[in-house]
Amino acid sequence: MPSRTRLADLDRPYDVLLDELLTRWGDDARIAFYYDADHVALAHVRDDLLDRDLVPHVDEVATRARRRDEQPTERSQDALGARETTVEIREDALVVHFHGADDEGLVVVADRGPSVFESMFDE
């Protein structure tokens, strides 16, 4: 089983949430990173991924996260409020994007393992 490596104690707004996700998801958590308009800071990489060149993949996801292509309409934003989190369920992964202010945020990617989906419904 892969083990987990927390790369930095970044003291960012979502650190408590990130720690909770990493605890609940265990070895299904692949990678997590914070981003802003100019930088990306890795917060977690699963040990079995450390020998891979993750830079192109992280850059691609960070670029998509910064774009926020699907902005809500004014009507839906008035009714529901601003979007704060996006969850993408892919064939082989779950991508959770916490939208911060001013092009900042946190992206967490996990395998679609049982711990990920079961943890969503735990009390």
N, C-alpha and C positions, 0 to 999 in steps of 0.2 A: 504494500500500500504506500502511495506517495505520502510524504509528510509536508507540512506547511511551513513556509518561511515568511514571517512578517518583516518586510524590508526596512521600514522606517516608522518611527513614532512621529507622525507629521503634525499632530495637534491641529487637525482640520475639523470643520463643522460636522462631518459625517463619521468621525472616528468611532463613536460609540455604536452607531448603526453598523459600520463595517465590522467591528469586532463581533457583534451579535451574528451577523451573516456568516462570518468565517467560522464561528463556533458551531452554529446550527448546520452549516453545509459541510463541514469537515473537509475530507479529501476531494469532495466534488467541486470545491472552489478552485478555479484555475488561476485567475489573475484579477487584480484590482488596481486601479490607478485614479489619481486625482488629476485634473487638468484645469488650466485657465487659458486665457487668450494666447499665451506665448509658450507655456511649459506643460510638460507631463511629468508626474512624479509617481513612480511605481510604489504601491503600498503593500502588495502581496503578490507573490508568484509561487505556485505549487512547485515543489522541488523537482519533480520529473520534467518540468518545462524550463528549468534554468539553463540547460545546455542548448536551447533553441534560440534562434535569432528572432526575438519577439518584437523588435523595434518596428519593422514594417507593419505588423498586425496592430500593434498598439497605436501607431501613428494614424492608420486608417480609421480605427474605431474612434480615436480622439477627434479626428477631423469631422467625422459624421456627427459626433456628439456636439461639437461647437456650432454646427450649422443649424441644428434644430429645425430641419426642413418642414416638418408638419406642424406649423404653428396653429394653435386653435383659432377658430373664428372669434370675432369680437362677441358674438352672441353666446357661443358656448363658454367663453371665458367669463362673461358676465354671470351666466347661470351656474357655472361650476368652480370658478376661480382659476388662477394660473396653474399651469401644469408643473408639477414638482418631481414626478417620477415617471419613467417609461420602462415597461417590461417587454422584452422581445423573447418569444419562445421560438427557437430555431430547431432544426432537425437534430443537431448534436449539442446544443448549448442553450443556456438561459443567459440573457444579457439584461442587467438591471442598471438603469441610468438615473442617477439622482441629479436633477438640474439645480444648480446653485444660481447665485446672482452674477451678473457681469461676466458671462462666458466661463463660469467656473462650475465644476461638478465632480461627481464620482461615478465611475463605471466599474461594475463587478461582473465578471463572467464566470459561469459555473457549468460543469457537465450536467446533463439532464438525468442525474442520478436520483434515486428515491429520497435521499436526505433533503434535496432541494425542494421537492414538491410537498413532502410530508411536513417540513418545517414551516411551510406557509400556513398550515392549519393547526399547528401546535398552540397551546395556550401559554 
